[in-house]
Amino acid sequence: MISNSRPDQEGQDTQNQMPRISAKVLMQNTREIVIEYQGNDYRLRITSNDKLILTK
């Protein structure tokens, strides 16, 4: 799910925040995806320690 606003510390919606996407949605139940950016491929993967790593 992509969202352009998120609640601030008091629970109020704040505008002009960076878009957010859930890693679960982005990864689509896999541990690694390829992101193409300006003609280059980047690999985003979930490590065995459940950390995200982006490599070229």
CHARMM internal coordinates of N, CA and C (Angstrom, degrees):
IC EDIT
DIST 1 N 1 CA 1.4377
DIST 1 CA 1 C 1.5222
ANGL 1 N 1 CA 1 C 109.05
DIST 1 C 2 N 1.3170
ANGL 1 CA 1 C 2 N 117.22
DIHE 1 N 1 CA 1 C 2 N 130.57
DIST 2 N 2 CA 1.4522
ANGL 1 C 2 N 2 CA 122.12
DIHE 1 CA 1 C 2 N 2 CA 177.95
DIST 2 CA 2 C 1.5114
ANGL 2 N 2 CA 2 C 108.57
DIHE 1 C 2 N 2 CA 2 C -102.09
DIST 2 C 3 N 1.3213
ANGL 2 CA 2 C 3 N 115.69
DIHE 2 N 2 CA 2 C 3 N 134.64
DIST 3 N 3 CA 1.4525
ANGL 2 C 3 N 3 CA 120.66
DIHE 2 CA 2 C 3 N 3 CA -179.06
DIST 3 CA 3 C 1.5211
ANGL 3 N 3 CA 3 C 109.12
DIHE 2 C 3 N 3 CA 3 C -133.43
DIST 3 C 4 N 1.3297
ANGL 3 CA 3 C 4 N 117.24
DIHE 3 N 3 CA 3 C 4 N 139.87
DIST 4 N 4 CA 1.4527
ANGL 3 C 4 N 4 CA 121.26
DIHE 3 CA 3 C 4 N 4 CA 177.84
DIST 4 CA 4 C 1.5146
ANGL 4 N 4 CA 4 C 112.80
DIHE 3 C 4 N 4 CA 4 C -97.57
DIST 4 C 5 N 1.3064
ANGL 4 CA 4 C 5 N 117.89
DIHE 4 N 4 CA 4 C 5 N -7.53
DIST 5 N 5 CA 1.4556
ANGL 4 C 5 N 5 CA 120.25
DIHE 4 CA 4 C 5 N 5 CA 176.75
DIST 5 CA 5 C 1.5112
ANGL 5 N 5 CA 5 C 108.82
DIHE 4 C 5 N 5 CA 5 C -136.32
DIST 5 C 6 N 1.3346
ANGL 5 CA 5 C 6 N 115.00
DIHE 5 N 5 CA 5 C 6 N 157.86
DIST 6 N 6 CA 1.4485
ANGL 5 C 6 N 6 CA 119.37
DIHE 5 CA 5 C 6 N 6 CA 176.70
DIST 6 CA 6 C 1.5088
ANGL 6 N 6 CA 6 C 108.85
DIHE 5 C 6 N 6 CA 6 C -147.33
DIST 6 C 7 N 1.3238
ANGL 6 CA 6 C 7 N 116.83
DIHE 6 N 6 CA 6 C 7 N 155.42
DIST 7 N 7 CA 1.4604
ANGL 6 C 7 N 7 CA 118.46
DIHE 6 CA 6 C 7 N 7 CA -178.13
DIST 7 CA 7 C 1.5196
ANGL 7 N 7 CA 7 C 111.37
DIHE 6 C 7 N 7 CA 7 C -66.50
DIST 7 C 8 N 1.3345
ANGL 7 CA 7 C 8 N 115.88
DIHE 7 N 7 CA 7 C 8 N 141.79
DIST 8 N 8 CA 1.4590
ANGL 7 C 8 N 8 CA 119.07
DIHE 7 CA 7 C 8 N 8 CA 173.91
DIST 8 CA 8 C 1.5281
ANGL 8 N 8 CA 8 C 108.41
DIHE 7 C 8 N 8 CA 8 C -83.92
DIST 8 C 9 N 1.3323
ANGL 8 CA 8 C 9 N 117.69
DIHE 8 N 8 CA 8 C 9 N -168.18
DIST 9 N 9 CA 1.4558
ANGL 8 C 9 N 9 CA 120.49
DIHE 8 CA 8 C 9 N 9 CA -175.15
DIST 9 CA 9 C 1.5209
ANGL 9 N 9 CA 9 C 113.02
DIHE 8 C 9 N 9 CA 9 C -63.26
DIST 9 C 10 N 1.3241
ANGL 9 CA 9 C 10 N 118.65
DIHE 9 N 9 CA 9 C 10 N -26.60
DIST 10 N 10 CA 1.4584
ANGL 9 C 10 N 10 CA 120.87
DIHE 9 CA 9 C 10 N 10 CA 177.81
DIST 10 CA 10 C 1.5260
ANGL 10 N 10 CA 10 C 112.21
DIHE 9 C 10 N 10 CA 10 C -90.98
DIST 10 C 11 N 1.3303
ANGL 10 CA 10 C 11 N 118.04
DIHE 10 N 10 CA 10 C 11 N 4.25
DIST 11 N 11 CA 1.4465
ANGL 10 C 11 N 11 CA 120.89
DIHE 10 CA 10 C 11 N 11 CA 179.32
DIST 11 CA 11 C 1.5207
ANGL 11 N 11 CA 11 C 113.35
DIHE 10 C 11 N 11 CA 11 C 87.59
DIST 11 C 12 N 1.3289
ANGL 11 CA 11 C 12 N 118.14
DIHE 11 N 11 CA 11 C 12 N 4.61
DIST 12 N 12 CA 1.4588
ANGL 11 C 12 N 12 CA 122.10
DIHE 11 CA 11 C 12 N 12 CA 178.99
DIST 12 CA 12 C 1.5262
ANGL 12 N 12 CA 12 C 109.49
DIHE 11 C 12 N 12 CA 12 C -83.64
DIST 12 C 13 N 1.3337
ANGL 12 CA 12 C 13 N 116.62
DIHE 12 N 12 CA 12 C 13 N 143.62
DIST 13 N 13 CA 1.4577
ANGL 12 C 13 N 13 CA 120.23
DIHE 12 CA 12 C 13 N 13 CA 175.51
DIST 13 CA 13 C 1.5194
ANGL 13 N 13 CA 13 C 109.44
DIHE 12 C 13 N 13 CA 13 C -72.21
DIST 13 C 14 N 1.3230
ANGL 13 CA 13 C 14 N 116.14
DIHE 13 N 13 CA 13 C 14 N 134.85
DIST 14 N 14 CA 1.4557
ANGL 13 C 14 N 14 CA 121.01
DIHE 13 CA 13 C 14 N 14 CA 176.18
DIST 14 CA 14 C 1.5132
ANGL 14 N 14 CA 14 C 108.05
DIHE 13 C 14 N 14 CA 14 C -114.09
DIST 14 C 15 N 1.3081
ANGL 14 CA 14 C 15 N 117.15
DIHE 14 N 14 CA 14 C 15 N 136.02
DIST 15 N 15 CA 1.4552
ANGL 14 C 15 N 15 CA 122.61
DIHE 14 CA 14 C 15 N 15 CA 179.74
DIST 15 CA 15 C 1.5255
ANGL 15 N 15 CA 15 C 109.40
DIHE 14 C 15 N 15 CA 15 C -91.06
DIST 15 C 16 N 1.3271
ANGL 15 CA 15 C 16 N 115.64
DIHE 15 N 15 CA 15 C 16 N 169.45
DIST 16 N 16 CA 1.4613
ANGL 15 C 16 N 16 CA 123.03
DIHE 15 CA 15 C 16 N 16 CA 176.10
DIST 16 CA 16 C 1.5235
ANGL 16 N 16 CA 16 C 112.91
DIHE 15 C 16 N 16 CA 16 C 63.81
DIST 16 C 17 N 1.3028
ANGL 16 CA 16 C 17 N 117.90
DIHE 16 N 16 CA 16 C 17 N 28.69
DIST 17 N 17 CA 1.4521
ANGL 16 C 17 N 17 CA 122.02
DIHE 16 CA 16 C 17 N 17 CA 173.76
DIST 17 CA 17 C 1.5248
ANGL 17 N 17 CA 17 C 108.04
DIHE 16 C 17 N 17 CA 17 C -89.94
DIST 17 C 18 N 1.3199
ANGL 17 CA 17 C 18 N 116.38
DIHE 17 N 17 CA 17 C 18 N 162.81
DIST 18 N 18 CA 1.4615
ANGL 17 C 18 N 18 CA 119.72
DIHE 17 CA 17 C 18 N 18 CA 175.30
DIST 18 CA 18 C 1.5158
ANGL 18 N 18 CA 18 C 109.51
DIHE 17 C 18 N 18 CA 18 C -65.07
DIST 18 C 19 N 1.3358
ANGL 18 CA 18 C 19 N 117.09
DIHE 18 N 18 CA 18 C 19 N 144.65
DIST 19 N 19 CA 1.4713
ANGL 18 C 19 N 19 CA 119.15
DIHE 18 CA 18 C 19 N 19 CA 174.85
DIST 19 CA 19 C 1.5287
ANGL 19 N 19 CA 19 C 109.79
DIHE 18 C 19 N 19 CA 19 C -60.52
DIST 19 C 20 N 1.3222
ANGL 19 CA 19 C 20 N 116.01
DIHE 19 N 19 CA 19 C 20 N 144.50
DIST 20 N 20 CA 1.4642
ANGL 19 C 20 N 20 CA 121.57
DIHE 19 CA 19 C 20 N 20 CA 179.09
DIST 20 CA 20 C 1.5208
ANGL 20 N 20 CA 20 C 108.88
DIHE 19 C 20 N 20 CA 20 C -120.99
DIST 20 C 21 N 1.3274
ANGL 20 CA 20 C 21 N 115.54
DIHE 20 N 20 CA 20 C 21 N 140.66
DIST 21 N 21 CA 1.4616
ANGL 20 C 21 N 21 CA 120.81
DIHE 20 CA 20 C 21 N 21 CA 174.33
DIST 21 CA 21 C 1.5232
ANGL 21 N 21 CA 21 C 107.49
DIHE 20 C 21 N 21 CA 21 C -133.01
DIST 21 C 22 N 1.2907
ANGL 21 CA 21 C 22 N 115.89
DIHE 21 N 21 CA 21 C 22 N 136.84
DIST 22 N 22 CA 1.4516
ANGL 21 C 22 N 22 CA 121.07
DIHE 21 CA 21 C 22 N 22 CA 179.11
DIST 22 CA 22 C 1.5310
ANGL 22 N 22 CA 22 C 109.68
DIHE 21 C 22 N 22 CA 22 C -67.23
DIST 22 C 23 N 1.3187
ANGL 22 CA 22 C 23 N 117.18
DIHE 22 N 22 CA 22 C 23 N 134.89
DIST 23 N 23 CA 1.4667
ANGL 22 C 23 N 23 CA 120.78
DIHE 22 CA 22 C 23 N 23 CA 176.84
DIST 23 CA 23 C 1.5214
ANGL 23 N 23 CA 23 C 110.45
DIHE 22 C 23 N 23 CA 23 C -61.39
DIST 23 C 24 N 1.3183
ANGL 23 CA 23 C 24 N 116.65
DIHE 23 N 23 CA 23 C 24 N -32.47
DIST 24 N 24 CA 1.4656
ANGL 23 C 24 N 24 CA 120.59
DIHE 23 CA 23 C 24 N 24 CA 178.93
DIST 24 CA 24 C 1.5289
ANGL 24 N 24 CA 24 C 110.31
DIHE 23 C 24 N 24 CA 24 C -62.35
DIST 24 C 25 N 1.3249
ANGL 24 CA 24 C 25 N 116.88
DIHE 24 N 24 CA 24 C 25 N -41.95
DIST 25 N 25 CA 1.4633
ANGL 24 C 25 N 25 CA 121.49
DIHE 24 CA 24 C 25 N 25 CA 178.07
DIST 25 CA 25 C 1.5286
ANGL 25 N 25 CA 25 C 109.99
DIHE 24 C 25 N 25 CA 25 C -68.80
DIST 25 C 26 N 1.3147
ANGL 25 CA 25 C 26 N 116.58
DIHE 25 N 25 CA 25 C 26 N -44.65
DIST 26 N 26 CA 1.4648
ANGL 25 C 26 N 26 CA 121.52
DIHE 25 CA 25 C 26 N 26 CA -177.88
DIST 26 CA 26 C 1.5276
ANGL 26 N 26 CA 26 C 111.82
DIHE 25 C 26 N 26 CA 26 C -62.95
DIST 26 C 27 N 1.3160
ANGL 26 CA 26 C 27 N 116.79
DIHE 26 N 26 CA 26 C 27 N -43.24
DIST 27 N 27 CA 1.4649
ANGL 26 C 27 N 27 CA 120.88
DIHE 26 CA 26 C 27 N 27 CA -175.87
DIST 27 CA 27 C 1.5252
ANGL 27 N 27 CA 27 C 113.22
DIHE 26 C 27 N 27 CA 27 C -79.45
DIST 27 C 28 N 1.3116
ANGL 27 CA 27 C 28 N 119.05
DIHE 27 N 27 CA 27 C 28 N -17.73
DIST 28 N 28 CA 1.4735
ANGL 27 C 28 N 28 CA 123.44
DIHE 27 CA 27 C 28 N 28 CA 175.56
DIST 28 CA 28 C 1.5292
ANGL 28 N 28 CA 28 C 112.69
DIHE 27 C 28 N 28 CA 28 C 51.32
DIST 28 C 29 N 1.3216
ANGL 28 CA 28 C 29 N 116.22
DIHE 28 N 28 CA 28 C 29 N 48.86
DIST 29 N 29 CA 1.4750
ANGL 28 C 29 N 29 CA 122.58
DIHE 28 CA 28 C 29 N 29 CA 177.27
DIST 29 CA 29 C 1.5237
ANGL 29 N 29 CA 29 C 114.08
DIHE 28 C 29 N 29 CA 29 C 61.54
DIST 29 C 30 N 1.3287
ANGL 29 CA 29 C 30 N 117.45
DIHE 29 N 29 CA 29 C 30 N 26.14
DIST 30 N 30 CA 1.4659
ANGL 29 C 30 N 30 CA 121.41
DIHE 29 CA 29 C 30 N 30 CA 172.93
DIST 30 CA 30 C 1.5238
ANGL 30 N 30 CA 30 C 107.84
DIHE 29 C 30 N 30 CA 30 C -119.87
DIST 30 C 31 N 1.3066
ANGL 30 CA 30 C 31 N 117.40
DIHE 30 N 30 CA 30 C 31 N 169.75
DIST 31 N 31 CA 1.4628
ANGL 30 C 31 N 31 CA 121.29
DIHE 30 CA 30 C 31 N 31 CA -179.79
DIST 31 CA 31 C 1.5285
ANGL 31 N 31 CA 31 C 111.67
DIHE 30 C 31 N 31 CA 31 C -100.94
DIST 31 C 32 N 1.3422
ANGL 31 CA 31 C 32 N 117.10
DIHE 31 N 31 CA 31 C 32 N -5.71
DIST 32 N 32 CA 1.4615
ANGL 31 C 32 N 32 CA 119.81
DIHE 31 CA 31 C 32 N 32 CA -178.59
DIST 32 CA 32 C 1.5241
ANGL 32 N 32 CA 32 C 110.01
DIHE 31 C 32 N 32 CA 32 C -152.94
DIST 32 C 33 N 1.3337
ANGL 32 CA 32 C 33 N 115.30
DIHE 32 N 32 CA 32 C 33 N 137.68
DIST 33 N 33 CA 1.4643
ANGL 32 C 33 N 33 CA 121.11
DIHE 32 CA 32 C 33 N 33 CA 174.83
DIST 33 CA 33 C 1.5238
ANGL 33 N 33 CA 33 C 108.55
DIHE 32 C 33 N 33 CA 33 C -134.47
DIST 33 C 34 N 1.3323
ANGL 33 CA 33 C 34 N 116.00
DIHE 33 N 33 CA 33 C 34 N 161.71
DIST 34 N 34 CA 1.4621
ANGL 33 C 34 N 34 CA 121.91
DIHE 33 CA 33 C 34 N 34 CA 175.16
DIST 34 CA 34 C 1.5219
ANGL 34 N 34 CA 34 C 107.37
DIHE 33 C 34 N 34 CA 34 C -109.95
DIST 34 C 35 N 1.3281
ANGL 34 CA 34 C 35 N 115.20
DIHE 34 N 34 CA 34 C 35 N 129.28
DIST 35 N 35 CA 1.4608
ANGL 34 C 35 N 35 CA 122.24
DIHE 34 CA 34 C 35 N 35 CA 176.95
DIST 35 CA 35 C 1.5185
ANGL 35 N 35 CA 35 C 107.47
DIHE 34 C 35 N 35 CA 35 C -110.60
DIST 35 C 36 N 1.3213
ANGL 35 CA 35 C 36 N 116.73
DIHE 35 N 35 CA 35 C 36 N 123.93
DIST 36 N 36 CA 1.4587
ANGL 35 C 36 N 36 CA 120.90
DIHE 35 CA 35 C 36 N 36 CA 177.98
DIST 36 CA 36 C 1.5206
ANGL 36 N 36 CA 36 C 108.52
DIHE 35 C 36 N 36 CA 36 C -93.95
DIST 36 C 37 N 1.3434
ANGL 36 CA 36 C 37 N 116.15
DIHE 36 N 36 CA 36 C 37 N 128.86
DIST 37 N 37 CA 1.4599
ANGL 36 C 37 N 37 CA 121.54
DIHE 36 CA 36 C 37 N 37 CA -179.90
DIST 37 CA 37 C 1.5202
ANGL 37 N 37 CA 37 C 108.94
DIHE 36 C 37 N 37 CA 37 C -143.15
DIST 37 C 38 N 1.3029
ANGL 37 CA 37 C 38 N 116.11
DIHE 37 N 37 CA 37 C 38 N 119.91
DIST 38 N 38 CA 1.4750
ANGL 37 C 38 N 38 CA 123.35
DIHE 37 CA 37 C 38 N 38 CA 179.49
DIST 38 CA 38 C 1.5235
ANGL 38 N 38 CA 38 C 112.16
DIHE 37 C 38 N 38 CA 38 C 49.42
DIST 38 C 39 N 1.3245
ANGL 38 CA 38 C 39 N 115.53
DIHE 38 N 38 CA 38 C 39 N 44.73
DIST 39 N 39 CA 1.4583
ANGL 38 C 39 N 39 CA 120.90
DIHE 38 CA 38 C 39 N 39 CA 176.26
DIST 39 CA 39 C 1.5145
ANGL 39 N 39 CA 39 C 114.98
DIHE 38 C 39 N 39 CA 39 C 80.90
DIST 39 C 40 N 1.3204
ANGL 39 CA 39 C 40 N 118.03
DIHE 39 N 39 CA 39 C 40 N 0.35
DIST 40 N 40 CA 1.4605
ANGL 39 C 40 N 40 CA 121.79
DIHE 39 CA 39 C 40 N 40 CA 178.96
DIST 40 CA 40 C 1.5196
ANGL 40 N 40 CA 40 C 110.12
DIHE 39 C 40 N 40 CA 40 C -111.53
DIST 40 C 41 N 1.3355
ANGL 40 CA 40 C 41 N 115.62
DIHE 40 N 40 CA 40 C 41 N 147.64
DIST 41 N 41 CA 1.4588
ANGL 40 C 41 N 41 CA 121.09
DIHE 40 CA 40 C 41 N 41 CA 176.26
DIST 41 CA 41 C 1.5222
ANGL 41 N 41 CA 41 C 109.66
DIHE 40 C 41 N 41 CA 41 C -98.35
DIST 41 C 42 N 1.3192
ANGL 41 CA 41 C 42 N 115.71
DIHE 41 N 41 CA 41 C 42 N 134.60
DIST 42 N 42 CA 1.4563
ANGL 41 C 42 N 42 CA 123.29
DIHE 41 CA 41 C 42 N 42 CA 176.05
DIST 42 CA 42 C 1.5200
ANGL 42 N 42 CA 42 C 107.39
DIHE 41 C 42 N 42 CA 42 C -123.30
DIST 42 C 43 N 1.3181
ANGL 42 CA 42 C 43 N 116.81
DIHE 42 N 42 CA 42 C 43 N 138.65
DIST 43 N 43 CA 1.4548
ANGL 42 C 43 N 43 CA 121.17
DIHE 42 CA 42 C 43 N 43 CA 178.97
DIST 43 CA 43 C 1.5293
ANGL 43 N 43 CA 43 C 109.27
DIHE 42 C 43 N 43 CA 43 C -103.17
DIST 43 C 44 N 1.3094
ANGL 43 CA 43 C 44 N 115.43
DIHE 43 N 43 CA 43 C 44 N 126.92
DIST 44 N 44 CA 1.4517
ANGL 43 C 44 N 44 CA 122.16
DIHE 43 CA 43 C 44 N 44 CA 174.50
DIST 44 CA 44 C 1.5106
ANGL 44 N 44 CA 44 C 106.32
DIHE 43 C 44 N 44 CA 44 C -110.07
DIST 44 C 45 N 1.3314
ANGL 44 CA 44 C 45 N 116.17
DIHE 44 N 44 CA 44 C 45 N 122.37
DIST 45 N 45 CA 1.4590
ANGL 44 C 45 N 45 CA 118.17
DIHE 44 CA 44 C 45 N 45 CA -177.76
DIST 45 CA 45 C 1.5197
ANGL 45 N 45 CA 45 C 110.85
DIHE 44 C 45 N 45 CA 45 C -136.63
DIST 45 C 46 N 1.3162
ANGL 45 CA 45 C 46 N 113.96
DIHE 45 N 45 CA 45 C 46 N 156.23
DIST 46 N 46 CA 1.4517
ANGL 45 C 46 N 46 CA 122.11
DIHE 45 CA 45 C 46 N 46 CA 174.78
DIST 46 CA 46 C 1.5198
ANGL 46 N 46 CA 46 C 106.73
DIHE 45 C 46 N 46 CA 46 C -98.05
DIST 46 C 47 N 1.3274
ANGL 46 CA 46 C 47 N 116.69
DIHE 46 N 46 CA 46 C 47 N 123.35
DIST 47 N 47 CA 1.4601
ANGL 46 C 47 N 47 CA 120.99
DIHE 46 CA 46 C 47 N 47 CA -178.00
DIST 47 CA 47 C 1.5223
ANGL 47 N 47 CA 47 C 111.03
DIHE 46 C 47 N 47 CA 47 C -78.31
DIST 47 C 48 N 1.3123
ANGL 47 CA 47 C 48 N 115.81
DIHE 47 N 47 CA 47 C 48 N 174.32
DIST 48 N 48 CA 1.4675
ANGL 47 C 48 N 48 CA 120.74
DIHE 47 CA 47 C 48 N 48 CA 177.36
DIST 48 CA 48 C 1.5276
ANGL 48 N 48 CA 48 C 111.72
DIHE 47 C 48 N 48 CA 48 C -65.84
DIST 48 C 49 N 1.3417
ANGL 48 CA 48 C 49 N 116.31
DIHE 48 N 48 CA 48 C 49 N -18.69
DIST 49 N 49 CA 1.4711
ANGL 48 C 49 N 49 CA 121.44
DIHE 48 CA 48 C 49 N 49 CA 176.74
DIST 49 CA 49 C 1.5188
ANGL 49 N 49 CA 49 C 111.79
DIHE 48 C 49 N 49 CA 49 C -95.35
DIST 49 C 50 N 1.3369
ANGL 49 CA 49 C 50 N 117.28
DIHE 49 N 49 CA 49 C 50 N 13.85
DIST 50 N 50 CA 1.4638
ANGL 49 C 50 N 50 CA 123.88
DIHE 49 CA 49 C 50 N 50 CA -179.65
DIST 50 CA 50 C 1.5328
ANGL 50 N 50 CA 50 C 113.57
DIHE 49 C 50 N 50 CA 50 C 59.58
DIST 50 C 51 N 1.3128
ANGL 50 CA 50 C 51 N 116.19
DIHE 50 N 50 CA 50 C 51 N 39.05
DIST 51 N 51 CA 1.4714
ANGL 50 C 51 N 51 CA 122.68
DIHE 50 CA 50 C 51 N 51 CA 173.30
DIST 51 CA 51 C 1.5274
ANGL 51 N 51 CA 51 C 107.77
DIHE 50 C 51 N 51 CA 51 C -108.17
DIST 51 C 52 N 1.3277
ANGL 51 CA 51 C 52 N 116.68
DIHE 51 N 51 CA 51 C 52 N 153.40
DIST 52 N 52 CA 1.4612
ANGL 51 C 52 N 52 CA 120.92
DIHE 51 CA 51 C 52 N 52 CA 176.15
DIST 52 CA 52 C 1.5231
ANGL 52 N 52 CA 52 C 109.47
DIHE 51 C 52 N 52 CA 52 C -94.59
DIST 52 C 53 N 1.3170
ANGL 52 CA 52 C 53 N 116.85
DIHE 52 N 52 CA 52 C 53 N 133.52
DIST 53 N 53 CA 1.4558
ANGL 52 C 53 N 53 CA 123.29
DIHE 52 CA 52 C 53 N 53 CA 178.22
DIST 53 CA 53 C 1.5244
ANGL 53 N 53 CA 53 C 108.00
DIHE 52 C 53 N 53 CA 53 C -127.77
DIST 53 C 54 N 1.3450
ANGL 53 CA 53 C 54 N 115.96
DIHE 53 N 53 CA 53 C 54 N 129.06
DIST 54 N 54 CA 1.4667
ANGL 53 C 54 N 54 CA 122.10
DIHE 53 CA 53 C 54 N 54 CA 176.22
DIST 54 CA 54 C 1.5187
ANGL 54 N 54 CA 54 C 107.89
DIHE 53 C 54 N 54 CA 54 C -112.45
DIST 54 C 55 N 1.3220
ANGL 54 CA 54 C 55 N 116.57
DIHE 54 N 54 CA 54 C 55 N 122.58
DIST 55 N 55 CA 1.4648
ANGL 54 C 55 N 55 CA 121.56
DIHE 54 CA 54 C 55 N 55 CA 178.94
DIST 55 CA 55 C 1.5066
ANGL 55 N 55 CA 55 C 110.59
DIHE 54 C 55 N 55 CA 55 C -130.18
DIST 55 C 56 N 1.3331
ANGL 55 CA 55 C 56 N 115.66
DIHE 55 N 55 CA 55 C 56 N 154.27
DIST 56 N 56 CA 1.4587
ANGL 55 C 56 N 56 CA 121.82
DIHE 55 CA 55 C 56 N 56 CA 179.01
DIST 56 CA 56 C 1.5112
ANGL 56 N 56 CA 56 C 108.36
DIHE 55 C 56 N 56 CA 56 C -91.11
END
COOR INIT
IC SEED 1 N 1 CA 1 C
IC BUILD
